[in-house]
Amino acid sequence: MTVALSPNNPGAAIPQDFNGVSYETSALLGGNYFRSSNQPLLRMFSLLGIKNLRIGGNTSDTGTLPSQPDITAALDFANAANLKLIYGLRLKTFDPAGSAATANFILNSNPTGLVCFAVGNEPDLYLSGYPAYKSDAQAYFSAISDPRAKFCGPDVAGASSWVVSYATDFAPGGRIALADRHNYFGGNGQSISASAARDLMLSTSFVSKYQSSHDSYVPQVLATGLTYRLSETNNFFNGGNPGGSNSFASALWGLDYMYWWATHQAAGLNFHTGDHVSGATTSYALFQTSSSGYHVHPLGYGVKAFDLGGHGRIVPVAIGNPGGVNLTAYGVLAADNSLFVTIINKTHDSGAVTANVTIQPGGSYGSGEVWLLQAPNNDVSLTEGETLGGSAIGDDASWTGTPIPVTSSGGNFLLTLSPATAAVLKLTAGTGPLPPTGLKATAGNGQVSLSWTASTGVSSYNVKRTTTSGLNYALVKSGVTATSFTDTTVTNGTTYFYVVSAQNANGESPNSSEVSAKPGPLMVIAINAGGQAVGAFVADRDFTGGITINHANTINLTGVTNPAPMQVYQTARIGNFTYTIPGFTAGSSHTVQLHFAETFWTAAGKRKFN
C-alpha cells in the first residue's frame, strides 16, 4: 500500500496549544496538585507537550469551590508550564456576582495564558433549553464587565445546536474567544465490556461518529469567524472503561483522534484526566500520581507520539489501500521543512495485518527515521509495557526513546508496520533545486501570463494556483521547461494566487513567493489630449496641470500605420502635467501608445532635440 503526501500544498498550521488536558475543578482544592513547585508535574506536562489546561468538569458546578490561594497556586503552575488556560465558572447554582468575583480575581492575578471563562459545565443536562442558557450567559457576561475577560462556550455535553446558536448569537459582540463542547464518543464506559471497548475505539465506525458530530456544528461555527475546541473529551465517560480506556488500544485511538480533529480545523482538544473525576476513578487518565512522580498510561504515550510529529502545517495525504487495511496516515510540514508522517495500523487480534507501506513524500527528502509506538506482542489489551521509540516513559518524566533509520528507494521510503502499531516518521529535506525567484503575473482577457527567473540544476517547473492566498495550491501545469507560462483556464473577475516550484531528479523545490492577478476584458482607453472627442478618442480627461494648444496644419500621415484622426494631431497638452487613468489594478502592467506629431516644420532634419 502507499501513502502519498503533498508537502508543497500544505494547509493550516496546527495551533501551538492544540494538545490540552481537562481537570476537575476539585483538583485545585488544597493547592497541592497544581503548584509551581510541583516539578514532577511540570516535567510531565513538558515531556508530553501539553500546552492547554482546562479547569471545569462536574465539580465546577457542584461541591466546594477553590479558595483564592488554591486558584493562585493553579495560576502559578500554568504560568510556570507556559500553558493556555480555560477556567470554568459555576452556573448550575446561578450566581453571576460570585462568579464575577472569581473572574476578577483571576484577571487581576495577570495570568499570562488565560484564554477564556466557560460559563457552566454541560448546561444542556440541567437547563430547559438554549434560550435559558443564553439568558444566563448574558447575565454572567454583564457581571464580568472587565474588557480583558473573554468567554467560551456553551461547553455542552451533546447539544450541537446550542454550539451553533452560541456562535451565531455571541460572536458579533467580540467577547467570545472560541466555541467549545464535550465529546465522549464511546458513551458510558461502565456499560460495555473491555474487549468491545477496545474494538470500538479502533473501528472505522468510531471515526464515522467524529464526522457526524463535526458536520452538525463545525461549518456553521467557522462561518461566524470563531474557532472551536473539544474542551473536555475522552473515549468513554464516567471515568472511562476499565481494561479498555487504560489499554494500549487507547494509545492508538488517542493518537488518531488528535490528528483527525487537527485535520478538521479544531483549535485543540483537552483530554479529561486526573487521579479522580466526579464520582469515578479514571481509567482514561493520561497519567496518575505515583510514589515517584506520575505514572503514564497508554493514552499518554499516544499524546507523546502526537507531540513528536504534530508541530507544523497539515499536509494532504492520499492512501492507496487496495486491501482495505484499517490504517490511517497524517502528514505535517515542520518549520524547518522536515516532513513528519504518522501512520497508525489499527488492525489487531484476529484481524491483525502487517502493512507493507511505501511512503511517497512528494518532494526531495534525503533521509528518514522512525519512532515506533508499540506494545509487547502487538497486544492491544495490555495496560503496561508499551514503548515509544523503544523506551518507556518513567514516572519521573524521563524518556530515552530514539528513532531508527527508514529504508529509502527511488525517492520513496519503505516501512513494514506490524499490527496494532503506530509509526512517527521524520523525513529530512534532501538536495532538490532552489525555488524560482522573481515570479511576475500579468492579467489579460481570459488569461494570466507568468514569468520568473530560472533556478540552477532544474529539469522543469510546476505552476500552481489557488483562490485563497497561501492555501491549497492546485497544480495547473507540470513539466514546464521555459521560464514563462500563460494560464488560459481562468475566469475573468476572479483573483488568482500563483506559485512556481522547480523540479529535478532529486525532487521538487519549495514553492516560490506568491503573486496574484485578476484577469478581465482588455480595457482600451483613447484620449485626445488637449482636444475634443473624435472617432474612438474621448475628449481630454484624467489630467492634472499643463495647457493646451491647437493648430490647423495638415500633418503628413503616410508613414503611420493605423493613424489616429487628423484632429488628434492638431491638438495637444503641453507643459508639466500628469494623467491618472482610473480602473486599473495597482502595480499591474499595460501597454501605452503615444501619438506624436511635428506641427511646425515640413522638412526632415529641421527639428533638433538635445
N, C-alpha and C positions, 0 to 999 in steps of 0.2 A: 504494500500500500504506500501511498505518497502523501506527504504534507508539503504543499507549495505555498510559499509566502511572497508578499509583495511589499518589501521594505521601502520602496520608492514611492509608495502611495499610503503613508501612514495616516491614521485617524487622530482622534483626540488623545491628549495625554491623560494617563491615569492620575487622579488627584493625589497629592502627596500624603494626605491624611485618609486615603481610601480605607486602609487597614485599621479597623477600630474594634473596641470591646465595649460591652454594656454591663454595668454592675447595678445591683440593687442599691437604693439609697441607704439601706441599713448597713451597707459595707463601710459607711463613713462613721458610724457610731463609735465613740471612744477614741477616734483619731489614731488608731494603732496600725491599720492596714495601709491606708493612703497617707503617707507622710514622707517628707523629703529626705528623712534619714533612713528610709527603708531601702537600702542599697540593693539587696537581692531582688526586690520587686522592680526597681529601676533597671537593673541589668536585664531582667527577663523581658520587660517591655521593649528595651533596646534591641535585644537579640531577635525577638520575633517581629520587629519592625512595626510595632503598634504605635499609631500616631493620633488616634482619636479616642477619647474617653466619654462615654455617655453615662450619666448618673440618673437612674429612674427606676423602672420596674414597679411591681405591685406595691412595694414598701414606700414608694414616693407618694402613694395615695392613701396608705393605711399605716398605723403604728406610729412609733416615735420618730420625730424628725431630728436631723442632726443639729447640734448646737453650733454656735458661731465658731468656737475653737475647732470643732470637727470639720466644718467647712473650710476653715483656714488651712488645716493640715492637708486636706484634699487638694486645695488650690496650689499649695506649695509643692505637692507631689506633681501635679500636672505641669507646673512651670518647670520643675527640675527635669521632667521627662520630655519637655518640649511637645506637649500634647495639645490638640484642639479639644475643646470641651463643650458638651451639650448637657445642660442641667435641667432636670425635671422639677416642676413646681406642682404642689398638691392642688387638685381640683375636685376630687370626689367629695371632700368637705370644702364647700365653696367659701373661699377666704381670700379675696383679692388683696386686702390690706396686709394680711400676714405674708402672702407670697411676695408682695411688693417690698416688704421689709427684708426678706431673704434675698431677693434680686438686687436691691440697692446695696446690701452688704457685700454681695459678690462683686458688683460693679465697682464699688469703692475700694475693693481689695486689689483692683487693677490686674486681673488675670490676663496674661498675655495672649492666651489662646481661646478665649471664650467665643464660641460661635453663636449660640442661641439658648434661649429658655424654651422648654417644652411645657405647655400648659396641660397637665393631666397625663395619665398613663392609660391607654386603651379606653378612652371615654365612650367608645361605641358599645362597650359592655355594660355601662351603667346609666347612660343618659338616654332620653327618649328618642333622640334623633339629632341630625346635624344642626337644625335651627337652634336647638337648645345649646349645643356646643358653641356655635357661632356667637350667641349672646354672651355666654360665659367667657369665652376667649376675649371678646371685645372689652368686657369689664376688666379683665386682667391687663390687657394692653393699656387701657386708660389709667389703671392704678400704677403701672410701671411706666412712668412717663419719661424717664431718663432717655434721652435720644441715643445713648450708647447701647441700649437694650435692643437686641434682635430676637425674633421668635421663630420657632419651627413647630410643625405640627401637621396633621392633628394627632399623630402618634397612635393611630388606631390599630386594633388587633386584626381587622379584616375588611372594614368598610371602605372599599376603593372609592366609592362615590364621595365619601367625606374628603378624601385627599384631593380629588378634582375640585370640589366646591371650595375647599380651604384655599387652594392655589388661586382659583378664579376670583374669590372674594377679597383676599388679603394681599395678593402680590402687588396690585397697583399702589398700595399705601407706602411701600418702601421699607416696612419694618420686618419683613419676613426674610430670613436667611435661606431657608430651604423648606421643601415639603418632606415629610417623613411618615413612615408606617412600620409595622412589625410583620414578620413572616416566620412561621414555623410550618413548612410545607408538609412535614410528616404527620402533623396532628399530635394527639396525646401520646406521649412516649410510654405511658403506662398501659396502653390499650393494644399493644402489638408485641409479638414475640421478638426476641433479639435477632433471630435468623431472618425473619420477614423484614425487620427494620433495616438490616444490612443490605438485603436485596433491593429494597425500595430506594435507599439512598444512592445506589449505584445504577439505577434503572433509567432508561430513556423516558419513561413516563413521568419520573420525578422532574426532569428537565422541562417537560411539556407544561407542568404546573407553573414553573417560573414564567414561561412565555405568556400563559393565560393571565397571570397576575399582572405582568408588565403591561400587556395590551389594555387592561382595564383602567389604567390611570396615567401611565408614564407619558404617552404622547400629549395628552391634554395638559399635564403639568409643565412639560417642557415648552409648550406653546405659550405659556404665561411668562416665560423668561426665567422661571425658577429651576433649580436643580432638585434632585430628590435623593433620599438616603434611606436605607433599611436600618433604622436606629436601634432596633432590637430584633435579632434573628438567631436561629439555630435550626437544627434538623427536626427536633420534636420538642413540644412544650412540656410543662410540668417537670422540668429538670432533665428532660431527655429520656432515652431508652437505655436501661442497664443492659450491657452486652452489645448494644448497637451504637449508641451515641459515643461511647468510650472505646469503640473498637477501631481497628485500622481502617475499616471501611469509611469512618468519619474523616480520616485524613485525606483520602482520595476525594470524598464528597466535598469537603471544605475547600480544597484547592480548586476544584472545578467550579464550585459555587461562586467563589470570589471572582474568578475570571469571567464567568458568564455575566455577572452583573457589571463588571468593569467594561465589558464589550457592549453593554446596553446602556451606557451613558450615566450609570449611577455615580453619585458623588462619593459613595462609600457604603460600607456596611459595618455594623457593630455586633459581633458575636456575644450573646448574653452568656455570662460566665461568672465565676466566683466560687468560693468554698461552699456557699449555700445560696439558694434562691428562696423566694417566698414559699414556705411550706414544703420544700423538697430538697433533696440532695442533688448535686449537679453531675449527672453522668456526662453531660455535654461540655463540661468545662475545658478550656484550653489548658489550664494548669490549676493545681491546688496546693495549698500550703503543706509543706513537709518539714521534717526536723532540720533539714539542711538548706531550706530555701523554698523552692516551688517546683513541684513535680509536673513535668509536661506530659499531657495526654496526647493521643494520636492526632486530634484535631489541631493541637498546637504545632505539630510537625507540618500539617498542611498549610498553616498560616506562615510558617517559616519558609516553606518552599515557594509560596507566593512572593514573599519578601525578596527572595533571591532573584526572581525574574520579572517582577511586576512594577518596575520603575521605568517609565518612558511612555512612548506613544503606541497605541494599539495598531498592530499590523494585520491586514487582511490575510486570512488563511483559507485555503481550499484543500479539502481532504479527499484523496482518491481511495475509496474503500469498497472495492467490488465485493468483498466477502461480508460486508456489513458488520465488522467487528465493533464492539461497543468501546469506542475510543474517541477522545476529544483532543483538540490541539489549539494552542493560542500563541500569538506572536507579539513581541514588544520590542520596539526600537529604542535603545537607550540613548542618552545624550551624547555618548562618545561613539555612536553609530554601531556599537555592538548589537547583535540581534539575539534576543532571548526567545527560545521556543520551549513551551511547556506542553508535554504530551502525556495524557493520562489513559492508561489501559484499565478500563473498569471491569473487564471480564474476570470472573472469579468462580471458585468452587467447581461445580460440574460443567460450567460454561467457559472455563478458563481457556484462553487462546494466547499464544505467543505471537506478537505482532512484529513482522519484519518491515521496518519503515524506512523509506527513502525521503530525506528532508531536502527539498529543493528551495534554497534560500532566496532565490530571486535577485541575487547580487553577488559581488565578489567577496567571498569570505575564505580566508586562508587557513583557518584552524578552528577546531571546535572542542569543547569539553562538556561533560555532563555530570550533574548530581542526580543520583537515583534515590527516590523515596520508596522504601520497600519494607516489608515485614518478613520474618522468618517463614520459609516455605510458601511465600505468597498467600498467607492465611489472613483473610480479612477479618476473622473473628478475634484475633489476638488483641489484647489490651496493653501489652508490654512487648518490648523487644524491637520495635520499629527503629529504623535508622534513616538518616538523610545524609547523602554523601559518605556513607559507610560509618557514620558516627551517631551515637545517641546524644541527646541534649541533657546535660547534667542539671541537677536541682539547683546548682549554683549559677546557672545560665552559661555554663561552658559548653562549647561545641567545636569540634575539630574536623568537621566534615570537609572533604576535599573532592574536587571533580576528577574524572578520568577522561583521557582523550577519546574523541569520537573519530571513527574511520571516515575519510573523505574519498570521493571517487568522482572525477569529472566535474568538479564544482559542486557536487551534492554531498550529503553526509548520510551515513548508513547506521541505523540503530536497530538492535534486536531488543524489544521491550517485553519483559515477562508479564504474565497475567498479574492483575492487582498491583501494578507498579506505575509510578509516575516518574518522568524524566524532565529535568530542567536543563536545557542546553544553552550554552553561551557560544555564539559564533562570532569570531573576531574578523573585522573587515580586512580583506586582502589588498592587493595592489592593483586594483582596477584603475581606469583612467580618471583624470580630474574632470569635474563638471565643466561644461561650456561656460564662457563668460560673455558679457556684452549683448545679452539677448534683447532684441527690439521687436516690437509688434506694431504694424501699421494697418489700420482698419480700412476696408474698402466696401464696395457694394456686394454683399453676399460672400465676403472673403476676408481673411486676415493674413497678412504677409509677415513672416517671421525671418529674422536673420540673426546670426550670432558669430562669435569669434571661435575659431577652431581650437579644440584641445589636442594635445600631442598623443601619439600612440593610439589613435581611435580608428576603428573599422567602420562604425556607423553611429547614427544618432537616433534617439527616440523622442518624439514630440508628444506631449501630454497636455491636457487641458481640464479645467473644471469651471463651474459657475459659482463656486464658493471658495473664496480666496484661502489658499493654504491647505485645503482638504480634498481628499478623494479625487485625485487626478486620474483621468481615463486616458488610455493610450489612443492617440489619433493616428500616428504613423510610426512604424519601426523601420529600421534598415535605411534611413535617410543618409546618403553619402555626401551630399552637399552641405554647405553651412547656411542654407536657406530653405524655407518651405512655405507654401501657401495653402492654408486650410480653407477649403471651399464647402465644408459641411457645417457652416454656421448659419444662424438665424439673425437677420437684421434686428437691431434693437436690444440684443442680449449681450451683456458684458461677459467676456471670456478671460480666464486667467491661464497663462501658459507657462510651462517649464520645459526644459530640454535636458536629457541625460545623454552621456556618451557611453559607447559600448566597445569592448574589445574581447579578446579571447579569455581574459581573466574575469570578465564580468561587467557589470553596469556601474557607472559612477553615481554619486548622489545627484539630485536634481539641481539644475541651475537656479539662479534667482528668478523670481516670478515677475512676469509682465502681464499687462492687461490691454484689451482692445475691445471696442464696441462697434461692430460692423453696421453699416447703414447705407442707404442710397447715396450715390455720388452727388454732392452739392456743388453746383456751379453758380458762381455769383459774378456778374459782369457789371462794372461800374464805369460810367462815363465821367471821369474826373474833370471837374470844372464845368460840366455841361448838363444838358437836359437828356431825358430818355430818348433813345434812338435804337431801333432794331431790338436786339437781345440785351442791350445795355440799359440799365436803370439810371435815373438821374443821380447826380453826385450825392453821396451819403456816407455815413460812418466815419467822417473825418474830424480831425481837430487841428486848427491852425491853417496857415497858408492863405494864398489869394488865387484868384482865377484869371486866366487870360483867354482870349478867343481871337480868331482871325478868319479871313475869307480866302486865304491862299489855298490853291488846289495842290494836294500832296500826291506825288507820283507813287502809286501803289503797285507798280508792275513787278517789283521784286519781292512782294509779300505773299506768302501762302495763306489763304483764308483771311484776308484783311478785314478789319473792323469797318463799319460805315465811315464815310469821309468825315462826317461831323465829329466823330470821336477824335480824329487827329487835329481838328480845328479848335478844340478847347483843351484846357489843361489846368492843373493846380500846381502852383509853384511856391517856393519858399520853404519854410520849416513846417512840416505837417506830419500827421500820423493817421493812418487808417486802422480802426479797430473793428473787425468784422465779427459779428456775433454768430452763435450757432455751432461752434466747433468745440471739440474736447481739448482741454488744456494739454499742451505737450504733444499733440498729435501732429503728423506730418502731412503737408499738402503741396500741390504744385501751383505756383503763381505765375501768370503770364502778364507782362507789362508791355504796353504799346507805346513806342517812341516815334517821334516824327521830327524832321528838320523843317522848321516853319519859316525860315528866312532865306537861307542860301539855296540856290538852284543848281549849283555845280559841285562835283565831288572835290574833296580836299579843302574846302573853304572853312569848315568848322574845325577848330583846333581845341583839343582837350589837354589840360595839364594833368 
